Amino acid sequence: MSARWEGWPPPSRPCRVEGGIKARSKRGAIGEQWWSRRFIAVLESYGMSGRLARGRSYARAGQVLDFELSQGKVTARVQGSRVRPYQVRIGILPLTTAQWRTVQERLASQALFRAKLLAGEMPREIEEVFADCGTPLFPHSAGDLDMRCSCPDWEVPCKHLAAVCYVLAEEFDRDPFAMLAWRGRGRDELLTALRAIQAGPRARAGHEDPPRAAASAAGTAGRAGLDGAAAPLGECLESFWSPGLSPARLRALARAPESATPDLLLRMFPPPPVQVRGKDLADVLAAAYQQLADDYQGPEL
Amino acid sequence: MRVIHGIWADEALCLWAEDPALPRAHAPAPGAGRPSRAPVPHPFAAQAGELADLLAALPGSAGEAARKAVDDELTLHLPSAGGGPLASPELIRPDADPAGPGPRDRVSLARWRVPVVAFAGAAALDLLGSVGSLGDVAAVAGGSLPYLAALARFAEGLAFRGRVLPVLVAEDGGYAARWRPVLDGADAQRARDLAAAMPASCRAAGPEPPGLLLAAALDCLTDAAARTRLPAPLLSARRGRTPARLPWPERFVVALTTTDARLDVATPQDEEEAGALAAELEAWLDAARIPAGPVRTCFRLAEPSDPDGDHWRVEFALQSAEDPSLMVSAADLWAGEGATLLGSGLAAGRDPVEELLAGLGAGARLFGELEDALRDPAPAAVDLDTPGAFRFLKETGPLLAGAGFGVLLPDWARKARLGLKLTTRTQSPSGSSVTAPKFGLGDLVNFRYELAVGDQALDPDQLAELARLKVPLVRLRGQWVELDEAHLKAALRFLQRNPPGTMTAGEALAAGLRAPDDAAPLVDVDADGWLGDLLSGQADRRLAPVSAPAGFAGTLRPYQERGLSWLAFLGDLGLGGILADDMGLGKTIQLLSLVAAQPPGSAPTLLVCPMSLVGNWQREAARFTPNLRVHVHHGADRLDGDSLAALLARGDDPPRPPREGMTGADLVITSYGVATRDQAALSALTWARVVCDEAQNIKNHATKQSRAVRAVPAAARIALTGTPVENRLSDLWSIMEFTNPGLLGPAERFRETYAVPIERHGSEDAAAALKRVTQPFVLRRLKTDKTIISDLPDKQEMKVWCNLTAEQASLYAATVADMLSRIEEATDDISRRGLVLATMAKLKQVCNHPAHLLGDGSRLPGRSGKLARLEEICEEIVAEGDKALCFTQYAEFGRMLQPHLAARLDCPVLFLHGGTPKKQRDTMVETFASLDEPALFLLSLKAGGTGLNLTAASHVIHVDRWWNPAVEDQATDRAFRIGQHRNVQVRKFVCVGTLEERIDAMIEEKKQLAERIVGTGEAWLTELSVADLRSVLALSPDAVSA
């Protein structure tokens, strides 16, 4: 990046970081889903494209060491050019308890909200719910966010703030509940409240919280649960050479039923919006999936 | 023979081999003190070059790949003792010394440097696809190879089923476009099961746990499999000038189908763009790899409760993924009930309603109507109108099922189809086929077609009205029916063109077997008389049983009489049939009784069987149909075409006096090989029928022998097989093409009409249609049928007659000659006795296998008639899903058989001998009893004789004989005990024309005497005079099969 930089601070190179939070997106805009894009739009409304671009490369380079999201604020540490990381804080006005109660009643009135959120999607209708309660879900302008950074740059947002915003957008992509948590209701708290409304007044009294869900399964899934340990080689000397199943069993395992819709994955999980010679990647790949399945006769017996 | 092992290392399949010709350990280096810590070369691993040469001889692309393979070396951790690595159990050394460590050796892991041949990507797929052909190049596959081959097949399935996503990954300083597997739900379970079954030998190269190794291998193999399916570029060629720098998405898509997946990075800008694209694709892959939970959301289509209603519902429920019958409806869940039903299925702390909602939220992406239903605070169902229900049946349901949701459709959705019903009536007063004196395919019958649902005929006017309304689902006589407009129109058109009338029985048979029009399925046939018997597929039960003919020296069980009448009935009509009874039910004697029942003056029957069965047929014919004149057309000195024709015409073949007006032979036995070579001569003769025994030999219609037997003209054709033909449709087609040429149409159309819909899409319609066409011509009785069991004795004993190979025969003759020359020199009784006993043992070993006598560790396949029969019989047992005990006197023979049969049969083969420690013995017995798949238990007789309870087996095989009925019976009784309800089949192997047959005859003919003299073992033989010995031991000419 060869910017002709004016004024202070002088152009500087950030300290390299190992193990920071790297934005997954490596190109173009950050934030794939409509709700995270809506959040980024606020940031971009400042019109400071140079800083934002630097913030994006910070995010991609993993300069954001960590962040913590809690009710009304996000705190993060960003590695800049100084040895000591800068402290970043982004505040947003949380909903009052009364506001949350109204929002929760509305969210419980249609199963759609929970269904979509649980399936990893922010339901579009949720904007209306928050708006009706007088507290829009997304910040409208810079004034709705309280952004602070311990760096010497007096401009807001500085690249450190921008970097945190981009990392945050990706977090929202991954888990739409995070955005609600920022506004004051964490996933478990919200779900518990919705459950209680669903159960009705009968159960609400003396309702006992169900045991806390096991820590979010995301990220720990491994590959299809294939990360299990096995007996050390030294303990397998007896049956060192033979598989644990007979060849017939192995072949039965290897055999799988036909699929009627070879492009199911493509339909369930639309590919990233990449253009290939003026066509959507999705369309280009659809042909490939058809070819993969063509004339497949199933594994030989 | 070299034993080949495989291991996945460094993104390639690495093969290495143990060579039995190399020493077990290195000679200790002179003056060497403590062994050095660095790994040394494996003492008996084959050199990489040698292995590559060996593999290069493999047929097809595997051999091709081997010629281009890369030599390498790996350091493997292998079980070792006494300064050398232990051999794998498949390795047979010439010095028949039992493998395995001595009791004092401590087995531990040690590192050895092993030369390997490495195969990457497509080459690895090719190699693993040819593991079954290793026998062709005189090599044996170690346990790791079938394992890795299963991984390759799994990977291919993933690619072909579209369970892959393309990604851009950093590789070798650049990037590469790769297809990666997406393992979810059932596939993830399969992958975990495969990882758990990984043999330790596959992990010998490094510390990676099985799961990671498996994932690494799957990544490579899936990518290679996807590429083989995508030979052409996905993008059309660029027109005009190609820019110097293509955008990365385009480079990526191009590299998804090329052999070389790698993409170079030249500039920082390249790096930036590639990295960006890679990250986006990786995020996509991550999103698709959602772990599947133990419960899933399920959609159930419920029909309107009001019979005239239009109010369909798709109800929601949570379903246990493990046990789909465990289900709780959404209504119950909302009421806070039923969650406990799912029990442990629900992970701790998970709220069942939220599980349901998460599924509904995801399902809404595929099922648009769901979104509206979710507006309700506690939705339990989606309401649909009739067209919506039809769409769910046809499109949305299958889509959701494919995405891993549970989908339940009403019973009728697959079954109740609208189609044509054919009714035929004989013109003469109807009577049972056997009382009608004459019947044939030329008889005239009245027929009419109607529209029907299931077996209910419908009023065409009513249907025409429905067709006009264009409703896809209608309720007819209280039952919902899919009304495919095209089907209905085609059926109505067909009815107009085909008013009631008469046709010949032959035409009616054809019409009753197959739908007249592709668009209008045939749903029911109602025929009377013999045509009805035949089309019902139960002709054997409807026909009056035919009792055994006069010339048949034996008794037929009731079901065998039914089989005989079925064969005769089809034969009279000039139709062919497949007799596919379970093994042991007596296909041979049913066929022999049919031949014996034919009227005088009939043309002979040509029987084609595998070479290994020629002797068996000859012996069985002699025993059950002694009056039949049997000619064996086999061997190098067989008659030429003219002489055979003359013989059949003159009738001077057998020593028996020829009967008046008969041709010279009633039954001509030949092998598939000879039938192929002498096809022209055999085709020139007149045959009453051609019979193919072990018809799986013609399962491939394109082979020479299949073409040859099809070319021999005959009035009727019969196929005998014990392998369930209906499981492999291409086999079924080929065998039917022999028995009833043209019945199933050309191979290509058969594939399109039946094989693909049934095997690929599980179409029940196609399966029903195929059953309708084939059932009149296939008779298959299972020994587990209640009616059959009642006909069978609890213990069936039978002999299995085997021929010797030429090699066995010459070894046998040499052994006998050697003894006869030396017995004269035997000075005293003791040395004479010793010589006779040693010779006996040698001859029995020759009868078993030349390698058994020679003890040289030479290859097994194709050298012993007995082994060939044993393989065939064990294959049938395994195909029937049974377990068998196989006894041999010789532990060393068992040791040779174990790896050979294990590789050949694809099922566990246990081996217990005198040296097996007590603890291991108990484990084996327990394993054998608890295995829920077919298995073979090899026992050396002495070890198996006492104290073992092996009642899980329903077959007992005595490969060689003790000549002591008491000992054999005791062994047999391991499987046949009080409390054992199963019928047990006992087979005793006898080599024809050898001492085995003669001693067997002595035992059979003089049971009383034999028990007295033979009862104590073989000692009595030593008392025989030289002349007697000569006649007992000498080889008779019919011993050899080729």
Interface residues (C-beta under 8 A of the other chain):
Chain A: R24 S25 K26 R27 G28 E32 A108 S109 Q110 A111 L112 R114 A115 K116 L117 L118 A119 G120 E121 L191 R195 Q198 A199 A203 P210 P211 R212 A213 A214 A217 A221 G222 R223 A224 G225 L226 D227 G228 A229 A230 L233 G234 C236 L237 S239 F240 W241 S242 P243 G244 L245 S246 P247 A248 R249 L250 R251 L253 A254 R255 A256 P257 E258 S259 A260 T261 P262 D263 L264 L265 L266 R267 M268 F269 P271 P272 V274 Q275 V276 R277 L281 V284 L285 A287 A288 Y289 Q291 L292 A293 D294 Y296 Q297 G298 P299 E300 L301
Chain B: H5 H77 L78 P79 S88 P89 E90 V107 S108 L109 G142 G143 S144 P146 Y147 A150 L151 R153 F154 E156 G157 L158 A159 F160 R161 G162 R163 V164 L165 P166 V182 L183 D184 A186 D187 A188 R190 A191 R192 D193 L194 A195 A196 A197 M198 P199 A200 S201 R203 A204 P209 P210 G211 L212 L214 A215 A226 R229 L230 A232 L234 L235 R238 P247 P249 E250 F252 V253 L256 T257 E272 E273 G275 A276 L277 A278 A279 E280 L281 E282 A283 W284 A287 A288 R289 I290 P291 W334 G336 A347 A348 G349 R350 D351 V353 E354 L357 A358 G359 L360 G361 A362 A364 R365 L366 E371 L374 R375 D376 P377 A378 P379 P398 L399 G402 A403 R728 V756 E759 R760 H761 G762 V878 D906 C907 P908 E933 P934 A935
